[in-house]
């Protein structure tokens, strides 16, 4: 009996090892993830060519080593709902998180977040800077770094800090004093940490979020007398319905900028701040290379939404046109992505979670609403039937296909732009009867769900909700 028991125990042990060993091997072979989030960076980067004076050599370097999406869009043109949507894989119209001042956590359980899913499946999960909005770092993190150090003071050459709510000025200090620099330092330390587990390192850069204020050397890259303004026509809103004009607020920021005569200064400051953020991306990429993990780490870089600097008489995000919704989106996946190839298929950020689940060999959670981008990462010209959809407030949506942008507001009013003939979206075709069929087809792609707004958070969050045009 004892002999039989010993044999049985031995066999059970062997069988157990057969079940355990593949899991360990699979975990060891899973790629690491470097997840780079940039706040308020629009498509003014060198490789996308939207603004001819953009200087972003480090982001361009990453794009040259992987796949860059030329038609990538946020699911919401505001920090809080965009990030909550990306990290949960659910649309704002599903969760009810539409604006900055809302607390997204009651509508999105921690178990449905990307970082939690990775942590529960064997990843070491680290975060720094701005990943979720403000300091609402939801879900599981093994460690998180928030830099509380204040940036340098305004440079003596700056008369003030901008025009109204559009804040900008050079700083009298060094890069090393900036909070983003500290966040990158911390992430580089984590890149060098030895572990048997794969890592997910999320580095959230706050710049170029306002104020457009970085050390003066970055301003010096863009001489003020050489600054080129973005395209603008004073009649551009004439064919836009009142709901769209209300989002643009032409008599607010834009009129103040025109009256001040400082439009070029604001553009200079934004370009400078983008270049500073780009430099931090370069430091991360160098840190990855020096860590020895370049060949086993996939890199995804994204910006949470676009930004308008006067196009359509609009400033900031908070609207449904191309400028406030188009983003920078780059993937480099060792062994998968071709180098330096652009993908022109329209995509939005609902794809981030499912794509990372697929690339890390994890089960796709059932709540995810977006498609996996892996086919486009392998073959950027592959067929793609998924449009990009952006929501700004309950009932306000934009659908972006390769050829069209269709906007429908909560009151039923519409805009339609032919993106191939009119990439600046200056002629609204929605009222022309020959385009009725196009509108009807695009309207079928609008979100079916229209969740009620989540409540505002604490008093400070409620104040941010009321002042969200400034943030």
N, C-alpha and C positions, 0 to 999 in steps of 0.2 A: 504493500500500500504506500509506504513511504517512498519507494522507488518510483511508483507510478505518479505520485504527487509531485516529486521532483521533476520528472519529465514534463508533466503538464505545466508546471510553473515555468520551466525553461521555455517551452513552446509559446506560452502566453507572453512572456517577456519579449521573445523574438517578434511575435506578431505585433506587440505594442510598439516596438522600435520601427517596424515597417510603416506604421501609421504616423509616428512622430517625426521620423527623419525627413520625409518629403516636405513637411511644414517648415522645419528648420532650414532646409536647403532653399525652399522657395523664398523664405524671408531674407536669407542671405543674398539671394540673387536679385531681389527687388531693387529698382533704381532709387537713389536718393533724389530729393526734389528741392531745388532752389526756386523759391516762389517770390518774385519781385513785384511789389505793388507800388505804383506811383500815383500821387494825389494831384488831380486837376491838370494832368498833362494831356493836351489835345494832340492832334496829328501834325504839329509843327516839329517834326523830326526829319533829319537829313534824308533818310532812305525813302520816306513817303513824299517828299518834295512839295508839300502844301505851302510852306513859306520858304522862299528861296534863301533866306538868311539864317535859317536854323542851323545851329552847330551842336550836333549830338553824335560825336564820333564813337562813343562807347555803345550806345544803343544800336547804332548802325553796325558796329562790329558784331554784336550778337545776332543781328538780322542777317549778316553775311555768313553766319555759321549755321543758320537754321531756316525756318519758314516764318515769314512775316506776312500777316494778314492786312491787306490794303482796304478791306471793307469790314472792319470789326467794330461792334457797337455795344454800348452799355445797355443794360436792361432798364436803367433809370438814370436820368441826368442829374443826380445828386449823390453825395457821398454815402449817406446812410443806407438808402434803399438799394443802391448799386452793389455795395459790399455785402449787405445781408443776402441779396439775391444770389450773387456769385458764390458765396461761401455755403449757402444752403442748397443751391441748385433749383430754387423755386422762384417763380415770377413775383414781382410786387403785387400784381393783381390776384395772386393766390394767397399771399401772406397778409396783405393789407398794409405792408410797410412801403409807403409812398414818398415820405418826406424826411428831412434831416432830424426834426425834433421828436420823432416818434421813437419809442422804445421797441425795438424789433423782437426782443427776447420772448415776450408772451406769445407771439405768433409763430416762433420758430424754435422748437425744442432743441436743446444742446445735442441730443442724439442724432439730429439731422444735419449737423455741421461737418464740413470737410475735415477740419482739423481733428474733430472727435473721431470720425470714421477712420482716419489714418492711425490715430493713437490706439484705437481699439483693435487694430490689425497689425500691431508690431512696430509701428514707426515711433521714433523719438521726435516729438513735435515741439519746435521752438518758434517763437515769434518776437519781433521787435518793431517799434514804431507804430504806424497806423495800418492795421489790417481791417479790423472792424471800425466803425465810426466812433470818434471820440475815444474813450477808454473802455468801451463795452466789449472787452475781449472775451467773447462767449466760447463755450465748449471747453474741451480739454487742451491744456498746454503743459508740457513738462517744465518749461521755463519761459518767462516773458520779460522783455526789457522795455521800459518806458524811460526815455531821456527827459528829465525834468529841468535840465539846465537851460537858462534863457539864452537866446542868441545874442550876438554883439549889438551894441547900440548903433543908431543911425549915423552915417558918415557925415562929417561936417559940411561936405559939399551939397548935401540934400537940404533944401529949404523946408520941406515938410514931408509927410508920409503919404502923399498922393492926392487924389481928387475924390472927395466924398467917401463912398464905400469902396472905391477902387484904390487899394492901398499899395504903394510901391516906394522904395527908396533904397539906395546902396547902403551897406553896413560897414562900419569901421572895425574890422576884425578879420579873423582868419577862418578858413574852412573848418579847422579843428575845433572851433568853438560852436559849430552849428549842431543842433540836435541830430540831424540826419547823419552827420559824420560819426557820432557816437553810436547810433544804431547799427551802422555798417561795421564799425569796429567790433561790436558785440557779435554780430552774425559771422564775421570772419573767424572769431575765436571758436564759435560753434562748428564751423566748417573743418577746423583742425582737430576737433575733439575725437578721440578714438572710441569706437563702439562696435559691437557685433550687430547692432540693429541699424537698419536704414534710417536716414533722417529726412525730415521735412522742415526746412528753414524758411520762414516767411519774413521777409524784410520789407517793411512798409515805409517808403520815403514820403515825408510830408510835403516837401517842395515838389513842384512849383505852386502849391496852394498859397493863396494870399496870406500875408502881404508878400508881394514880389520883391523880397528883400534878401539879398545875399551879399557876401563881401564884394567890394567895389571892383575888384579885378575882373569879375564876370561881366559887369556892365561895360568895362573898357573894351571887351571883345566886340561891342556893337556901337560904334560911333553914332551919336544921336543924329547928326546931319545926313547919315546914310540910311536911316531906318525906312523900310518900305511898309506902308500901311496895308492892312488887308482890304480886299475889294469891298466897296460899299456904294450903294445908290440911295439917295434920299427918298426915292419913290418905291423902294423895295417892299414896303409893307402895304402898298396901296391895294394889292389883290389878296391880302391875307385876311381871313375872317377875324372878327373882334376877339375871339378866344386866343388866337395866335398873337395878336397885337398885345393882349393883356400879358402874355408870357414875355414878350420882347421888352415891354416897358420903355419905349423909345424916349419918353420924356424924363426918364430917370437917369441911369448911369450914362447913357450915350449922350444925352443933351448936356449933362454936366461936363463930360470929357470934351465935347465940341466947344462949349463955352470957355473952358479953361485953356484951350490951345495946347493941351499936353498929351494928345493921343500918341504921338511918337514916343514920348517918355514912357507911357504905359506899355507900349509894345516892346520897347527896348528892355524894360524891366522884366517882362514875361520871358523874352528870349534869354536874358541873362540867367534867370532863375531855372529855366529848363536846362541850360548848359551846366549849371551847378548840379542839378539832379543827375544829369547824364554822367558827370564825373564820379558821383557816388556809385552809379551802376558799374562803371569801369573798375572801381576799387573792389566791388563784390566779385566781378568776373576774374580779376587778378587773384583775389583770395581763393576762389574756387580752384583755379589752376595750380596755385602754390600748395593747396591742400592735398593734391594728388587724386582728387575725386572727379576731375573733368570727364573721364570716360565712363563713370558709373552714376552720373547725376544729370537728370533732365532739368532744364531751365525753362520757366515760363515767366514772361514779363508782361504786365498789363497796367493800364491806367484806368482809374475808376469811371471816367467819363471824359467828354471833351470840354472845350471852353471857348466861348465867343469873345472876341475883342473888337466888336463894332460891326461885324457882319450882320446884316438885316437889322441894324440899329439896336443890336442886343449885346449885352455883356454878361459874363459869368456862364453858368450852365443853365439849368432850369427851363429848358425849352426842347422841342422835338425835332429841330432841324439838324442838318449834317454836322455843323461845327460843334454844338454842345453834346452830341451823341457819339461821334466817331472817336475811336481810341487807338492807342498803340498796343499791339498784341503780337508777341513773338514767342515761338517755341523752338527749342533745340533739344532733340531727343537722340542721344547716341545710338547709332545703329538703325535709326528710322528716318529722321528728317534729312532731306537733301540740303546742301549748303547754299545759302544765298538765293533761295527761290521765293517768289512772292505768290501768295494765294489771293485771288480776286473774288472768291466766293463770299457772300455775306454771312457773317456769323455774329452771334452775341454771346454774352458771358454765361448763359445757362449751360454752355458746353464745357466749362472749365472743370467742374466737379466730375461729370461722367467720364471725361477724357483722362483725368488723373486716376480715377478708379480703374479704368481699363489699362493704362500704362503701368500701373503698379501691381497689376494682377489681382485686384480686389473685387469682391462682388459689388455689382451696381445696386445701390439702395433703391428701393421701390418708389421713393418720393421724388426722385429726380425727373425734371421735365424736359431737359435738353438732350440733344444728340451728342454722341461721341465724335470728336474731331479726328480720331486716328486715321480714317481714310484720307483726309486732306493732308495730314502730316506726312503720310507715305507718298501720296501723289497729289500735289496741290491743285492740279487741274481736274481732279476727279469730279464726277457728277455730284451735285449737291442740291437737294430740293428743300432746304430749310432756310426761310428768310430770317433776318434779324428783326427783333421786335423790342421797342422801347416804350416805357410807360412813365408818364409824369402826372401823378394824381389819378384818382379813380375816374375811369372813363376816357382818359386822354392817352392815345396810343399812336405810335408810328410803326409802319411796316416798311422795311428796307429790303428790296430784292436787288438783283444785279442791275436792273434797268430803271427801277422806280423807287420813289419814296412816297408813301401814302400816309397822311395824317388824318385821324378823325378825333375830334374833340368831344367832350362829354355832352355838349349841346347839339351834336350831330353835324356841325360844320366841318369842312374838309379842305385839305390841300393835297395836290398831286404834282410831283416834279419828275421830269424826264432826266435822270441822272447822267445819261450818256450825252445828251445835247445841252444840258443845263446843270453842270455840276455845282454851280454856286447857288442853285435853287432860287432864281430870281423871277421865274414865271410860273405862277400857280395855274395848272391846267384843270383843276377839279371841276370847274363849271362848264368845260367844253364837252358837248354831248358825244363827240367821237371817242372820248376816253371813258365813257360809262362802263364798258365791259371790263376795262383794266381796273377801275375802282372796285367794281363788284367782286372781281376775282381776288384782289388784295384784301378786301374787307372780310373775306372768309377766313383769313389768317389771323384776325384779331383775337385776343384772348377771350375765351368764353366765360371765364370766371371774373367776377368783379367784387373782390372782398371789400368789406367795410374797412375804413381807416383804423389802424391800431391806435391806441391812445398815446398821447404825448408822455414823455418820461417824467423825470423830476422837474422842478421849477426851472432849473437852468436849461434842461432840454426843451421845455415848453417855450422858453425865451428864444432858444435857437430856432425853434419851429417858426416863431413869428418873424425872426430876423434872417430866415434862411437865405435870403438874397445876398446877404453879406458874407455868407460862409460857403 
